[in-house]
Amino acid sequence: MKKIWFVLSLMAILLFLVSCQKATEEIIEERIEAGSNGEVDVEIESSGPTVNEWCEKGAQWKMSAITDDGNTNANWNIQGLETSGEFAGLCHVVYIIESAEGTVNIDYYFEEGGEKGYMMLETNGQKFKQEWSKSG
């Protein structure tokens, strides 16, 4: 289960950073197939940020996949830029994954360049906070 959640989280990050939907679909299919050891059907709906707005409130991304374990659905909903508090100035994205194993809620907070941010994960009644950054 941890591998599937890791793969889905990785897919979400890759999807947000990749602007070409066709290439994104291929990457997602490869990641899911690698994680599930089986054939997967993937459908993606996306309404991403405009050229001038990197964190457009209301933009969405949806994914559905059929794996050996059943159906998995994932939704990204951009909440917009945080204006106060711990994550002020960061883009807030809510990511919800629903599968046969349960529901996982992830809140991502990251800077415009995507170089660093935070992930707040809630699953099975437990909450986890993870800071991340790209190292070049």
MARKE-593238 format. One record per residue: x, y, z of N, C-alpha, C in turn; residue in three letters. Coordinates in steps of 0.2 Angstrom, whole numbers, plus 5000, padded with zeros to 4 digits. Layout:
<sebas>
XYZXYZXYZALA/...
</sebas>
This chain:
<sebas>
500449945000500050005000500450065000MET/501050065004501450125004501750144997LYS/501950084993502150104987501650134982LYS/501050114983500550144978500450214980ILE/500450234987500350304989500950344987TRP/501550314988502150354985502150364978PHE/501950314974501850324967501350374965VAL/500750374968500250424967500450494969LEU/500850494974501050564976501550584971SER/502050544969502550564964502250584958LEU/501650544956501350564950501050634950MET/500750644956500450714957500950774956ALA/501550764959502050814959502250814951ILE/502350764948502650764941502050794937LEU/501450784938500950804934500850884934LEU/500950914940500950984941501551014938PHE/502050984938502651014935502751004927LEU/502350964925502350944917501750984914VAL/501851024909501351054906501051024900SER/501350974897501050934892500650874894CYS/499950874893499550824896499650754893GLN/499850754886499950694883500550654886LYS/501150694887501750664890501550644897ALA/501150684901500950674908500550604908THR/500150594903499750534903500150474903GLU/500650474898501150424898501550404904GLU/501750464907502150454913501750424919ILE/501150444919500650414924500550344923ILE/500450324917500350254915500950214917GLU/501550234916502150194917502150194925GLU/502050244929502150244936501650194939ARG/501050194937500550154940500650084938ILE/500850074932500950004930501549974934GLU/502050014935502649994939502449974946ALA/501950014949501750004956501249954956GLY/500949934951500349884952500549814949SER/501149814945501349754941500749734937ASN/500449774934499849754929499649804924GLY/499249794920498949834915498449884918GLU/498549944916498150004919497850044914VAL/497150064915496850104910496850174914ASP/497050224911497050294914496650344910VAL/496250384914495850434911496050504915GLU/496250554911496450614915496050674912ILE/495750714917495450774915495850834919GLU/495950884915496350934918496151004916SER/496151054921496051124919496651154923SER/497251164920497751194923497851264924GLY/498351294927498451364927498551394921PRO/498351454920498451494914499251514914THR/499451544908500151564907500351614913VAL/499851664914500051714919499851704926ASN/499551644928499451624935499651554936GLU/500251554940500551494942500151454947TRP/499751484951499351454956498651474956CYS/498251454950497651484949497051444953GLU/496751484958496251454962495651424958LYS/495551364959494951334956495151284950GLY/495851284948496051244943496051174946ALA/495951124942495851054944496251004940GLN/496350944942496650884939496250824942TRP/496050784937495750724940496050664936LYS/496150604940496350544937495950484939MET/495850434935495550374937495950314934SER/496050264938496450214936496150144938ALA/496150094934495950024936496549984936ILE/496649954942497249914944496949844946THR/497449804947497249734950496849734956ASP/497049794960496749794967496049834966ASP/495849854961495149894960495249964957GLY/494750004958494850074955495150124960ASN/495550164957495850224961495650284957THR/495450334961495250404959495750454963ASN/495950504959496350554962496150624959ALA/496050674964495850734962496350784965ASN/496550834961496950894963496450954963TRP/496450994968496051054967496551114970ASN/496651164966497151214968496651264972ILE/496951274978496551324983496751394982GLN/497351404979497651474978498251484983GLY/498451544982499051564987498851574994LEU/499251554998499051565005499351635007GLU/498951675011499051745012499351755019THR/499251705023499451715030499651645033SER/499951655039500151585043500751555041GLY/500851495043501451465041501651455034GLU/501151445030501251435023501151495018PHE/501151555021501051615017501551625011ALA/501251645006501651644999501651584995GLY/501451524998501451464995500851444992LEU/500851404986500251384983499951324987CYS/499351324988499051264992498551224987HIS/498751164987498351114983498151054987VAL/497551044986497250984990497150924985VAL/497450874987497550804983497150754987TYR/496650724984496250674987496350604983ILE/496550554986496550484983496050444986ILE/495650404982495150364984495350294981GLU/495350244985495550174982495150124986SER/495250064984494950004988495250004995ALA/495850034996496250035003496050085007GLU/495650135005495450195009495550255005GLY/495450315009495550385006496150415010THR/496450445006497050485008496950555006VAL/497050605011497050675009497750705010ASN/497950745005498550775005498550845004ILE/498850885008498850955006499550975005ASP/499651004999500351024996500351094997TYR/500951124999501051194999501751204996TYR/501851244991502451244987502551314984PHE/503251334983503351394980503251394972GLU/503351454969503151454962503651414958GLU/504251404959504751364955504651294957GLY/504351274962504251204964504851174967GLY/505351214969505951194972505951174979GLU/505451194983505351174989504551184992LYS/504451144997503751154999503651105005GLY/502951095006502751045012502151005010TYR/502150945013501550905011501250885018MET/500650895019500250875025499850815023MET/499950755025499650695024499150675029LEU/498550655028498050625033497850555030GLU/497950505034497650445032497550395038THR/497050365038496850315043496850355050ASN/496650415050496650455056497250485059GLY/497850475055498450495057498650555052GLN/499050605055499250665051500050665051LYS/500250675045501050685044501150745041PHE/501750775043501950835039502650825037LYS/502750835030503450825027503650885023GLN/504250915025504550965021504950935015GLU/504950965009505350935004505650995000TRP/506250974997506551024992506950984987SER/507051014981507450984976508151004977LYS/508550954976509250974977509550964970SER/509951014968510251024961510851004961GLY/
</sebas>
